[in-house]
Amino acid sequence: MQINGGPTKRWIGKVAILDIKTGAIPKTVGLQTGAYKIGWNEESLTILREEGQRASKRLYFKPFEDRYIIKECDDPQDEVDFLHLLAATHIRRKIK
């Protein structure tokens, strides 16, 4: 998603991963969007996205009846933590 506006000017012109939440916002939203960003930016996905459209922002959107919130997941550690959890899951399955 190309951002053409928003609550902050630093989002304009950036490519973002947007996670739409319809229920409660889980504490894992940063890890989730980190995983989505890793997947989107994989070189093998160049057929699905235009050249140069690598995501640099991770946002989540929560609609309400009369308003909405959009927040940025800006912890750079989220992507690294997701990869560590993925590796730990793989190791647990391997040693069972």
Residue frames relative to the residue before (quaternion, step in Angstrom):
aa qw qx qy qz dx dy dz
M 1.0000 0.0000 0.0000 0.0000 0.00 0.00 0.00
Q 0.2751 -0.7389 0.5939 0.1602 3.57 -0.88 0.99
I 0.2941 -0.7728 0.5388 0.1612 3.58 -0.76 1.01
N 0.1018 -0.8149 0.5700 0.0247 3.57 -0.71 1.11
G 0.7854 0.0554 -0.0501 0.6145 3.57 1.26 0.08
G 0.2226 0.7879 -0.5591 0.1307 3.53 -1.21 -0.14
P 0.7214 -0.4666 0.3008 0.4140 3.52 -1.29 0.04
T 0.7904 0.2067 -0.1319 0.5614 3.59 1.15 -0.26
K 0.5127 -0.6805 0.4354 0.2907 3.58 -0.89 0.93
R 0.6056 0.5782 -0.3730 0.3998 3.60 1.11 -0.50
W 0.5992 0.5522 -0.3650 0.4503 3.63 1.26 -0.12
I 0.5645 0.6416 -0.3869 0.3463 3.60 1.11 -0.64
G 0.8216 0.2180 -0.1985 0.4879 3.53 -0.96 1.00
K 0.5756 0.5834 -0.3773 0.4312 3.60 1.25 -0.02
V 0.3704 -0.6602 0.5949 0.2703 3.54 -1.29 0.36
A 0.0535 -0.8305 0.5536 -0.0289 3.57 -0.76 1.06
I 0.3810 -0.6233 0.6276 0.2693 3.47 -1.38 0.45
L 0.0838 -0.7994 0.5945 0.0236 3.59 -0.79 1.01
D 0.1256 -0.7767 0.6160 0.0387 3.55 -0.73 1.13
I 0.2152 -0.7836 0.5732 0.1052 3.58 -0.64 1.13
K 0.1295 -0.7985 0.5874 0.0246 3.55 -0.72 1.15
T 0.1640 -0.8014 0.5687 0.0860 3.58 -0.78 1.00
G 0.7151 0.3595 -0.2364 0.5509 3.58 1.24 -0.32
A 0.7927 -0.2254 0.2157 0.5237 3.52 -1.13 -0.71
I 0.4506 -0.6553 0.5313 0.2919 3.56 -1.18 0.58
P 0.2704 -0.7878 0.5264 0.1709 3.61 -0.44 1.14
K 0.5964 -0.5675 0.4294 0.3714 3.56 -1.21 0.45
T 0.6503 0.5356 -0.3019 0.4461 3.58 1.24 -0.39
V 0.3579 0.7636 -0.4872 0.2268 3.61 1.20 0.07
G 0.6264 0.5357 -0.3396 0.4531 3.62 1.04 -0.67
L 0.6569 0.4929 -0.3022 0.4840 3.58 0.97 -0.85
Q 0.6377 0.5335 -0.3254 0.4503 3.58 0.98 -0.83
T 0.7121 0.4344 -0.2739 0.4787 3.58 0.77 -0.98
G 0.5821 0.5628 -0.3684 0.4568 3.59 1.16 -0.53
A 0.6481 0.5036 -0.3071 0.4816 3.57 1.02 -0.83
Y 0.6449 0.5168 -0.3225 0.4615 3.60 0.95 -0.85
K 0.6560 0.5143 -0.3145 0.4542 3.59 0.96 -0.86
I 0.6226 0.5286 -0.3400 0.4662 3.58 0.97 -0.81
G 0.6778 0.4991 -0.2865 0.4576 3.56 0.90 -0.96
W 0.6708 0.5058 -0.3012 0.4511 3.57 0.88 -0.93
N 0.7307 0.4434 -0.2413 0.4596 3.58 0.95 -0.84
E 0.4158 0.7066 -0.4758 0.3185 3.62 1.24 -0.02
E 0.5489 -0.6416 0.4329 0.3158 3.57 -0.94 0.87
S 0.6265 0.5630 -0.3425 0.4162 3.60 1.08 -0.66
L 0.6638 0.5092 -0.3107 0.4511 3.61 1.22 -0.30
T 0.3473 0.7584 -0.4993 0.2343 3.61 1.17 0.22
I 0.6040 0.5495 -0.3758 0.4382 3.62 1.13 -0.40
L 0.6888 0.4712 -0.2764 0.4766 3.61 1.17 -0.47
R 0.7765 0.2381 -0.1363 0.5672 3.59 1.14 -0.44
E 0.5687 -0.5873 0.4456 0.3650 3.54 -1.19 0.45
E 0.6271 -0.5325 0.4103 0.3934 3.54 -1.21 0.54
G 0.8087 0.2604 -0.2089 0.4843 3.56 -0.91 0.91
Q 0.5837 0.5904 -0.3764 0.4111 3.59 1.24 -0.04
R 0.1822 0.7708 -0.5798 0.1912 3.55 0.63 1.09
A 0.4614 -0.6964 0.4803 0.2673 3.56 -0.89 0.95
S 0.1251 -0.7955 0.5896 0.0628 3.54 -0.97 0.87
K 0.7434 0.3150 -0.1889 0.5589 3.60 1.25 -0.34
R 0.1598 -0.7476 0.6364 0.1026 3.54 -1.27 0.56
L 0.0043 0.8153 -0.5751 0.0681 3.55 -0.61 1.19
Y 0.1147 -0.7482 0.6346 0.1560 3.53 -1.29 0.29
F 0.2550 -0.7633 0.5891 0.0722 3.49 -1.17 0.86
K 0.0214 -0.7904 0.6119 -0.0193 3.57 -0.86 0.97
P 0.1968 -0.7945 0.5630 0.1143 3.62 -0.46 1.17
F 0.1294 -0.7317 0.6625 0.0948 3.51 -1.26 0.59
E 0.7337 -0.4188 0.2780 0.4571 3.61 -1.22 0.06
D 0.8374 0.1480 -0.0389 0.5247 3.59 0.81 -0.98
R 0.7731 0.2011 -0.1287 0.5877 3.59 1.25 0.14
Y 0.1864 -0.7565 0.6083 0.1512 3.55 -1.32 -0.12
I 0.2155 -0.7334 0.6144 0.1954 3.53 -1.32 0.16
I 0.0807 -0.7327 0.6724 0.0674 3.52 -1.22 0.64
K 0.0162 0.8005 -0.5975 0.0446 3.55 -0.73 1.06
E 0.4001 -0.7045 0.5402 0.2276 3.51 -1.20 0.63
C 0.2717 -0.6887 0.6465 0.1842 3.52 -1.13 0.79
D 0.0188 0.8713 -0.4861 0.0649 3.57 -0.10 1.25
D 0.4569 0.6646 -0.4705 0.3581 3.59 1.21 0.27
P 0.3436 -0.7694 0.4964 0.2085 3.64 -0.42 1.14
Q 0.5787 0.6008 -0.3657 0.4128 3.59 1.22 -0.37
D 0.4994 0.6873 -0.4177 0.3220 3.63 1.19 -0.45
E 0.6756 0.4921 -0.2992 0.4602 3.59 0.88 -0.91
V 0.6522 0.5070 -0.3024 0.4755 3.57 0.98 -0.86
D 0.6519 0.5148 -0.3078 0.4639 3.58 0.96 -0.89
F 0.6235 0.5288 -0.3443 0.4617 3.60 0.99 -0.78
L 0.6723 0.4907 -0.3058 0.4623 3.60 0.88 -0.89
H 0.6258 0.5232 -0.3380 0.4695 3.61 1.07 -0.68
L 0.6555 0.5000 -0.3088 0.4743 3.59 0.96 -0.84
L 0.6277 0.5305 -0.3288 0.4653 3.57 1.03 -0.76
A 0.6606 0.4959 -0.2964 0.4794 3.57 0.97 -0.88
A 0.6521 0.5117 -0.3184 0.4599 3.60 0.94 -0.84
T 0.6310 0.5244 -0.3278 0.4684 3.60 1.01 -0.78
H 0.6429 0.5219 -0.3091 0.4676 3.56 0.98 -0.88
I 0.6637 0.5015 -0.2983 0.4680 3.60 0.92 -0.88
R 0.6380 0.5278 -0.3302 0.4532 3.62 0.95 -0.85
R 0.6694 0.4909 -0.2985 0.4710 3.59 0.94 -0.83
K 0.6487 0.5458 -0.3026 0.4356 3.53 1.07 -0.79
I 0.7639 0.3801 -0.2083 0.4781 3.61 0.94 -0.82
K 0.4849 0.6594 -0.4518 0.3549 3.64 1.17 0.02
